[in-house]
Amino acid sequence: MQPVNILMTVDSITALSLGTLTGNLYLTDDAWCSQGKGTEALKTACQRGQTVNWRVLAVDVQSPAVIVDIRFLDDAATLNNSVGTSSEKAIDPDTSRYIRPFWQTWSGIIPCNLQPGLYHYHLAFQIGAGPNSVLFTTSPALQLTA
């Protein structure tokens, strides 16, 4: 089974200026039947046992973006019982690595025992450095088919 690749493009300057990813994040993937391509609300079609690769690219080379958190939300679409790593633990304190932009990727495998359905996830990015540099969205989802 081929992996599904999700590319996330962030308009980093506008996102930092406005303090939000809304309208400044564009997701697409290489699954043929996904919905919402080119929007923040991408629903990636995937199957049990399939590898999912997330990759981020910042539009502005002066403010690179890296993924700091991907957590799947609970049934109430909250982080209360989410699965994943807390963004506080994932933020990179070493700002020297922001000298040049680079791709940042995260990968995961869809559990084989997961039931078909729509699984929204919390996605956080660190854009550049500073106290307000971490922005997040809960709009994207994985659409697990049978």
C-alpha positions, -999 to 999 in steps of 0.1 A, spaced: 0 0 0 14 34 -10 17 61 16 -5 92 14 15 125 14 0 157 28 16 190 18 8 220 41 17 254 28 17 283 53 16 320 44 39 326 74 41 364 73 3 369 71 -3 342 97 21 358 122 7 393 115 -29 382 121 -21 356 147 -41 329 130 -37 302 104 -73 307 92 -70 318 55 -32 313 56 -29 275 55 -34 254 24 -34 216 25 -34 191 -3 -25 155 -7 -20 128 -33 -50 107 -25 -73 108 -55 -106 110 -36 -98 135 -8 -121 165 -2 -112 201 4 -79 201 -14 -62 235 -13 -80 245 19 -74 244 56 -102 218 59 -87 190 39 -102 156 45 -75 131 34 -88 97 22 -68 69 38 -70 32 48 -61 11 78 -24 3 79 -15 31 55 14 55 63 6 92 63 34 117 57 28 154 67 52 180 52 52 217 57 65 246 35 64 283 44 57 307 16 82 333 31 118 321 34 125 346 63 99 329 86 102 291 82 75 269 96 79 236 114 54 211 127 54 210 165 22 191 172 -2 166 156 -28 152 179 -60 134 170 -91 149 187 -116 130 208 -152 124 198 -162 159 211 -135 175 188 -115 186 219 -79 180 231 -91 166 265 -86 130 255 -65 135 224 -37 112 212 -3 127 204 25 148 219 18 181 237 31 211 217 48 224 248 72 194 247 77 196 209 86 233 205 123 236 195 141 260 218 171 261 195 163 291 172 197 288 154 182 261 131 158 288 116 186 303 96 176 285 64 141 272 55 138 234 51 111 208 49 98 194 81 80 160 80 60 139 104 48 104 96 24 80 112 6 47 104 -32 44 106 -39 17 132 -53 -15 117 -81 -17 144 -94 19 138 -130 21 127 -139 38 95 -149 75 100 -137 111 100 -109 119 124 -101 156 129 -66 165 142 -50 194 160 -21 206 139 3 232 154 32 250 136 61 271 150 67 299 126 100 316 132 107 322 169 91 342 197 63 341 222 35 341 196 52 319 170 30 288 176 -2 287 157 -27 258 153 -58 246 135 -82 218 141 -98 219 106 -81 191 88 -91 154 91 -84 119 80 -113 102 63 -108 65 70 -125 42 46 -133 5 51 
